[in-house]
């Protein structure tokens, strides 16, 4: 059998936190300001998304089309990637293949060093965050300047993104004002928290970078195999500046972002803005194909990043996670994310899709007590994420599958032994009856509300997060075997017999709906009279 494809190397990039989700979430829940920020922001985006998706009579058909295109792409990904490479090369670009984040970082660093520049400007890119490119460039003496406003806020604060679309969603205006006052050189010390003034301060700071830095690094929302075209969608115009002004453009794209045909963009340029920002279209949609003399960058490099994606593709069930178009709709409807924020997930990819995608890319059992093993459990399985996903990824089912995989890898645990013991009891009627009788005294420790709120060790883990109903005074089996139960069953049977007899005596033969003579049409003569035999019946 072929070897399982490698996942993202352990200890590299930003696909694994240093704490399990329950512990991290407990700490984040104590931050009241964070919860207020998240609630306000997610509810606003959620409302806008519902409004603009409701305008389209064919929204569900668009979702189905997007899902079908992405599924087709994953089914023939190798050939599409080769076609993309061929088309990019034909148009003057250079394609590099990176097996993981380590290779991708080295490729980008080598390309930047070849230009002689010690600075790069960056378009918001989940892929470069995933591999930790900024940190790697800094270790080699190269400064990476984020130009997306939210990414700039996070970078200046020495923080980490907490949302796929709005990385600084956990910050409010006053916090942003203080960050700008302290970290942007030459900013007005009297800067207030008015959004327009904050944006103006960031614009003045970034404009100098746009005009002087000769190298840009971007991600890509889509790559078209048919033409070799790359696409970036954004709402501030910083992407357009990065993609057109520098002499050298380096794009890092996850291999799952490829689409087969140029016309496929029609579907995704409707799905993505409505699902992400609640807009009918992106304010800035940039498309470029290779290089064009005298227009845009003189040198273009495309780095195709695997970093565990082939391992996800090899999972017959889990590969569906690669259909994600990074819209963040699932985050904005998730009750868990709304209360804990993105940092609790420990990965570049937070929320429901992160709980699926991160274990697929980096694994869940790379080390003892791997923090990623807790991510599939960071969900109530309410299904809101599935309803919101523009490409219909069944995230709840994927989470259940990952829980199954983690359980299989965990070996013999106390939980497994407990489940085996429960199965042995429940499959034997005698043992099950004895267990029910043995549980009856537990009613003594139940409260007035007839629930048990605290079990003794080792069962206290169950009642840490849920109540246990007190055992009933009498089980259903014992009631059914009693005189009272027997009498009730006889009465129900008699009532059912009387109901059937009453229906049979009705003129319509007991049919609840209107009498339909059309069922006799095949027994009528041309003159409309019934056959004698039919009349007799």
C-alpha positions in Angstrom: 0.0 0.0 0.0 1.3 3.5 -0.7 2.5 5.5 2.3 0.1 8.1 3.8 1.1 11.6 2.5 2.9 13.7 5.1 1.2 16.4 7.1 2.6 19.8 8.0 5.8 19.2 10.0 5.3 19.3 13.7 6.6 22.5 15.4 6.6 24.7 12.2 4.2 27.4 11.2 1.0 28.4 12.9 -1.2 25.3 12.7 -0.9 24.2 16.4 -1.4 26.1 19.6 0.3 25.5 22.9 -2.9 24.7 24.8 -5.8 22.4 24.4 -9.0 24.1 23.3 -10.9 23.7 26.6 -8.2 25.3 28.6 -7.7 28.2 26.1 -11.4 28.7 25.8 -11.9 29.0 29.6 -9.3 31.8 29.7 -10.8 33.6 26.7 -14.3 33.4 28.2 -13.1 35.6 31.1 -12.4 38.5 28.7 -15.7 40.4 28.8 -14.4 43.1 26.3 -13.5 40.3 23.8 -17.0 38.8 24.1 -18.7 42.2 23.5 -16.5 42.9 20.5 -17.2 39.5 19.0 -20.9 39.6 19.6 -21.3 43.0 18.0 -19.1 42.2 15.0 -20.4 38.7 14.2 -24.1 39.8 14.5 -23.5 42.7 12.2 -21.8 40.6 9.5 -24.4 37.8 9.9 -27.3 40.2 9.4 -25.7 41.7 6.2 -25.1 38.2 4.8 -28.7 37.2 5.3 -29.9 40.3 3.6 -27.8 40.0 0.4 -28.2 36.2 0.1 -31.9 36.6 0.4 -32.0 38.9 -2.6 -31.0 36.0 -4.9 -33.7 33.6 -6.0 -31.1 31.1 -7.1 -28.8 31.3 -4.0 -29.2 27.6 -3.2 -28.4 26.7 -6.8 -25.3 28.8 -6.6 -24.2 26.9 -3.5 -24.8 23.6 -5.3 -22.8 24.8 -8.2 -19.9 26.0 -6.0 -19.9 22.7 -4.2 -19.9 20.7 -7.5 -17.0 22.7 -9.0 -14.9 22.3 -5.9 -15.6 18.6 -5.7 -14.7 18.1 -9.3 -11.5 20.1 -8.7 -10.5 17.8 -5.8 -11.2 14.7 -7.9 -8.7 15.7 -10.5 -6.4 18.1 -8.6 -3.0 16.7 -9.9 -3.9 17.3 -13.6 -5.3 20.8 -12.9 -2.2 21.8 -11.0 0.0 20.7 -13.9 -2.2 22.6 -16.3 -1.9 25.7 -14.1 1.9 25.4 -14.0 2.0 25.1 -17.8 -0.2 28.2 -18.4 1.6 30.4 -15.8 5.0 29.4 -17.4 3.7 30.2 -20.9 2.8 33.7 -19.8 6.2 34.5 -18.3 5.8 33.4 -14.7 7.8 30.9 -12.7 6.2 28.2 -10.7 7.7 26.7 -7.5 6.4 23.6 -5.7 6.7 23.5 -1.9 6.0 20.3 0.0 5.6 22.1 3.3 5.8 25.5 5.0 9.6 25.1 5.6 10.2 24.8 1.9 7.8 27.6 1.0 9.5 29.9 3.5 13.0 29.1 2.0 11.7 29.6 -1.6 10.2 33.0 -0.8 13.2 34.2 1.2 15.6 33.2 -1.6 13.5 35.1 -4.1 13.4 38.2 -2.0 17.1 38.1 -1.3 17.8 37.8 -5.0 16.2 41.2 -5.5 18.5 42.9 -3.0 15.6 44.2 -1.0 15.3 43.9 2.8 11.6 44.8 2.8 8.4 43.3 1.3 4.8 44.6 1.3 2.1 42.0 1.8 -1.5 41.4 0.8 -3.6 39.6 3.5 -2.8 35.9 3.0 -3.9 33.0 5.2 -1.3 30.7 3.5 1.6 32.9 4.6 0.2 33.1 8.1 -0.2 29.4 8.2 3.5 28.8 7.4 4.8 31.7 9.5 6.4 33.5 6.6 6.7 36.9 8.4 8.6 35.4 11.3 10.9 33.5 8.9 11.6 36.6 6.9 12.4 38.6 10.0 14.9 35.9 11.1 16.7 36.6 7.8 16.7 40.4 8.2 13.8 41.1 5.9 10.9 43.2 7.2 7.4 42.2 6.0 4.8 45.0 6.1 1.2 44.0 6.2 -1.0 46.4 4.2 -4.5 45.1 5.0 -5.8 47.4 7.8 -6.8 44.6 10.2 -3.6 42.7 9.5 -1.6 45.9 10.2 -3.4 46.4 13.5 -2.5 42.8 14.5 1.1 43.2 13.4 1.7 46.5 15.1 0.2 45.1 18.3 2.4 42.0 18.2 -0.8 40.1 18.3 -2.3 37.1 16.4 -5.3 37.1 14.0 -8.5 35.8 15.5 -10.8 35.7 12.4 -10.4 34.5 8.8 -11.9 37.7 7.3 -11.5 40.3 10.1 -8.2 39.4 11.8 -8.6 42.2 14.4 -12.2 41.5 15.2 -11.2 41.1 18.9 -10.1 44.8 19.0 -12.3 47.8 19.5 -11.7 51.4 18.2 -10.1 52.6 21.4 -7.6 49.8 21.5 -6.7 50.4 17.8 -6.2 54.1 18.5 -3.8 53.3 21.3 -1.9 50.8 19.1 -1.5 53.4 16.3 -0.4 56.1 18.8 2.3 53.8 20.2 3.5 52.0 17.1 3.2 54.1 13.9 6.1 56.5 13.5 5.1 60.1 13.4 1.4 59.6 14.0 -0.5 62.5 15.6 -0.4 62.0 19.4 -3.9 63.5 19.5 -5.3 60.8 17.2 -8.9 59.9 18.3 -10.9 56.7 17.8 -13.1 58.0 14.9 -12.8 55.2 12.2 -12.2 57.6 9.3 -9.3 59.2 11.3 -7.8 55.8 12.1 -8.0 54.7 8.4 -6.4 58.0 7.4 -3.5 57.4 9.8 -2.9 53.9 8.4 -3.2 55.2 4.8 -0.5 57.8 5.3 1.8 55.2 6.9 1.3 52.6 4.2 1.4 55.0 1.2 5.2 55.4 1.6 5.6 51.6 1.7 3.6 51.2 -1.5 5.7 53.7 -3.4 9.2 52.5 -2.3 9.2 48.8 -1.5 10.1 46.8 -4.7 8.8 43.3 -3.7 5.3 42.2 -2.8 4.1 38.9 -1.4 0.4 37.9 -1.8 -1.9 35.0 -1.4 -4.5 34.0 -3.9 -8.2 33.5 -3.6 -8.4 31.5 -6.9 -6.0 30.2 -9.5 -7.5 29.3 -13.0 -5.9 26.2 -14.6 -7.4 27.0 -18.0 -5.6 30.3 -18.4 -2.9 30.5 -15.6 -4.8 33.5 -14.1 -4.5 34.4 -10.4 -7.1 36.3 -8.5 -7.2 38.3 -5.3 -10.4 39.9 -3.9 -10.3 42.6 -1.2 -12.1 45.7 0.0 -9.5 48.4 0.7 -7.4 48.8 -2.4 -4.2 47.8 -0.7 -4.2 44.6 -2.7 -4.3 46.4 -6.0 -1.4 48.6 -4.9 0.7 45.5 -4.0 -0.2 43.6 -7.1 0.7 46.4 -9.6 3.4 48.7 -8.2 6.3 46.5 -7.1 8.8 45.1 -9.6 8.6 41.6 -8.2 5.5 39.8 -7.2 5.6 36.5 -5.2 2.3 34.6 -4.7 1.9 31.8 -2.2 -1.2 29.7 -3.0 -2.5 26.5 -1.4 -2.9 23.9 -4.0 -6.6 23.5 -3.2 -7.3 27.1 -4.5 -7.2 26.1 -8.2 -10.3 26.2 -10.3 -10.7 24.4 -13.6 -12.1 27.1 -15.9 -12.2 30.9 -16.1 -16.0 30.9 -16.2 -16.0 29.2 -12.8 -15.2 32.6 -11.3 -18.8 33.7 -12.1 -20.0 31.4 -9.4 -17.4 32.2 -6.7 -17.4 35.9 -7.3 -21.1 35.8 -6.3 -20.7 33.3 -3.4 -17.6 34.8 -1.7 -18.5 38.5 -1.1 -22.1 37.7 0.0 -20.9 35.1 2.4 -17.9 36.9 3.8 -18.6 40.7 4.0 -22.3 40.7 3.2 -21.6 42.6 0.0 -23.1 42.0 -3.4 -19.6 42.2 -5.0 -16.0 42.8 -3.9 -14.9 46.4 -4.1 -11.6 45.3 -5.6 -11.2 42.1 -7.7 -7.7 41.8 -9.2 -6.8 39.3 -11.9 -3.4 38.8 -13.5 -1.8 36.3 -15.8 2.0 36.0 -15.9 3.8 39.2 -16.7 3.2 41.9 -19.3 6.0 44.2 -20.4 5.4 47.7 -19.3 2.4 46.8 -17.2 2.6 45.7 -13.6 5.4 43.6 -12.0 8.4 42.6 -14.2 8.8 39.3 -12.5 6.2 36.9 -11.2 6.6 33.8 -9.0 3.9 31.4 -8.0 4.6 29.1 -5.0 2.2 26.2 -4.9 1.9 25.1 -1.2 1.0 21.6 -0.1 1.7 21.6 3.7 -0.6 18.7 4.5 -3.2 19.3 1.8 -2.3 16.1 0.0 -2.8 14.2 3.3 -6.3 15.8 3.6 -7.0 14.9 0.0 -6.2 11.2 0.7 -8.9 11.1 3.4 -12.0 10.0 1.6 -14.3 11.8 4.0 -12.1 14.6 5.3 -11.1 15.9 1.8 -14.3 17.9 1.7 -12.7 20.4 4.0 -10.4 21.4 1.1 -13.5 22.9 -0.6 -13.3 25.9 1.8 -13.1 29.3 0.1 -12.1 31.1 3.3 -15.3 33.2 3.5 -15.6 32.9 7.4 -19.4 32.5 7.2 -19.2 29.5 9.6 -17.4 31.6 12.2 -20.0 34.3 12.2 -22.8 31.9 13.0 -21.0 29.6 15.4 -22.1 29.9 19.1 -18.7 28.5 20.3 -16.6 30.9 18.3 -18.8 33.9 19.2 -18.0 33.3 22.9 -14.4 32.2 22.8 -12.9 34.0 19.8 -10.2 32.8 17.4 -7.2 32.6 19.7 -8.6 29.7 21.6 -8.2 27.5 18.6 -4.4 28.0 18.5 -4.3 27.9 14.7 -4.3 30.3 11.8 -7.7 28.8 10.9 -10.2 29.3 13.8 -13.9 28.5 14.1 -15.8 25.5 12.8 -13.7 25.2 9.5 -10.5 25.5 11.5 -11.6 22.7 13.8 -11.8 20.5 10.7 -9.0 21.9 8.5 -6.3 22.3 11.1 -6.3 18.6 12.2 -6.4 17.6 8.5 -3.3 19.7 7.6 -1.2 19.2 10.8 -2.6 16.0 12.4 -4.1 15.4 15.8 -1.7 12.9 17.3 1.8 14.2 16.3 2.8 14.3 20.0 1.4 13.2 23.4 -1.5 15.5 24.4 -1.5 17.2 21.0 -3.6 20.4 21.3 -5.1 19.7 17.9 -6.8 16.6 19.2 -9.2 18.8 21.2 -10.3 20.8 18.1 -12.9 18.4 16.7 -14.7 18.7 20.1 -14.8 22.5 19.9 -18.4 22.4 18.6 -21.9 21.8 19.7 -22.7 20.2 16.3 -25.7 22.5 16.0 -25.3 22.6 12.2 -25.4 26.4 11.7 -22.1 26.3 10.0 -23.4 23.8 7.4 -26.4 26.0 6.7 -24.2 29.1 6.2 -21.3 27.5 4.1 -21.5 28.8 0.5 -20.0 25.5 -0.9 -22.1 23.3 1.4 -19.3 21.7 3.4 -20.9 19.3 5.9 -18.7 20.5 8.8 -20.7 18.7 11.6 -20.2 15.4 9.9 -16.5 16.0 9.4 -16.1 16.9 13.0 -17.8 13.6 14.0 -15.4 11.7 11.7 -12.4 13.4 13.2 -13.6 12.5 16.7 -13.9 8.9 15.5 -10.3 9.0 14.1 -9.0 10.5 17.3 -10.7 7.8 19.3 -9.2 5.1 17.1 -5.8 6.5 17.6 -6.0 7.0 21.3 -5.6 3.4 22.2 -7.0 2.0 25.4 -8.4 4.8 27.6 -10.8 5.0 30.6 -13.5 6.3 28.3 -13.1 3.3 25.9 -13.3 0.9 28.8 -16.4 2.6 30.1 -18.1 2.4 26.7 -17.2 -1.3 26.4 -18.6 -2.0 29.8 -21.8 -0.1 29.0 -22.2 -2.0 25.7 -21.8 -5.3 27.5 -24.5 -4.4 30.0 -27.0 -2.9 27.5 -26.7 -6.0 25.2 -27.7 -8.4 28.0 -31.3 -7.9 29.3 -30.6 -9.5 32.7 -27.5 -7.3 33.3 -29.4 -4.2 32.1 -32.3 -4.9 34.5 -29.9 -5.4 37.4 -28.0 -2.2 36.5 -31.3 -0.2 36.5 -32.2 -1.6 40.0 -28.7 -0.8 41.3 -29.0 2.8 40.0 -32.3 3.4 41.9 -30.6 4.7 45.1 -29.0 7.5 43.2 -32.4 9.3 43.5 -31.3 10.1 47.1 -28.6 12.5 45.9 -30.8 14.3 43.3 -32.0 17.8 44.0 -35.5 19.1 44.0 -35.3 19.6 40.3 -34.7 15.8 40.0 -31.3 16.1 38.5 -27.9 15.0 39.8 -25.4 17.9 39.4 -22.3 16.2 40.8 -21.1 12.6 40.5 -18.2 11.2 42.5 -14.8 10.4 40.8 -14.1 9.0 38.3 -17.6 10.0 36.8 -17.3 13.7 37.8 -16.0 14.5 34.3 -19.5 13.9 33.0 -21.2 16.3 35.4 -18.6 19.0 35.0 -20.5 20.3 32.0 -24.0 18.7 32.2 -26.6 17.5 34.7 -27.7 13.9 35.0 -31.4 13.1 35.2 -32.2 11.2 38.4 -33.3 7.5 37.8 -37.1 7.1 37.7 -39.0 5.5 40.6 -40.0 2.7 38.2 -38.5 1.6 34.9 -40.7 1.3 31.8 -40.1 -2.5 31.8 -41.3 -2.9 35.3 -44.3 -0.7 34.7 -45.3 -2.7 31.6 -45.1 -5.9 33.5 -47.3 -4.6 36.3 -51.1 -4.9 36.5 -51.3 -1.1 35.9 -49.2 -1.4 32.7 -51.1 -4.4 31.5 -54.5 -2.7 32.0 -53.2 0.5 30.2 -52.1 -1.6 27.2 -55.4 -3.4 27.0 -57.3 -0.1 27.1 -55.2 1.3 24.3 -55.7 -1.8 22.2 -59.5 -1.6 22.8 -59.5 2.1 21.8 -57.6 1.3 18.6 -60.2 -1.5 17.7 -63.1 0.9 18.2 -61.5 3.6 16.1 -60.9 1.1 13.2 -64.5 -0.2 13.4 -65.9 3.4 13.4 -63.9 4.2 10.3 -65.0 1.0 8.5 -68.7 2.0 9.1 -68.3 5.5 7.5 -69.9 5.9 4.0 -66.6 6.8 2.4 -65.0 3.6 3.7 -62.8 5.5 6.2 -61.0 7.7 3.8 -60.0 11.0 5.5 -59.8 13.0 2.2 -62.5 13.9 -0.3 -63.8 11.0 -2.4 -61.9 10.8 -5.7 -63.9 9.2 -8.5 -60.9 9.5 -10.8 -59.5 6.3 -9.5 -62.4 4.5 -11.3 -61.8 6.1 -14.6 -60.4 3.0 -16.2 -63.7 1.1 -15.4 -66.0 3.6 -17.2 -67.5 3.2 -20.6 -67.3 6.0 -23.1 -70.9 7.0 -22.1 -69.7 7.5 -18.5 -71.7 4.5 -17.0 -70.0 2.1 -14.6 -69.7 -1.6 -15.5 -72.4 -3.8 -13.9 -69.7 -5.6 -12.0 -68.4 -2.3 -10.6 -71.9 -1.3 -9.6 -72.4 -4.6 -7.8 -69.2 -4.0 -5.9 
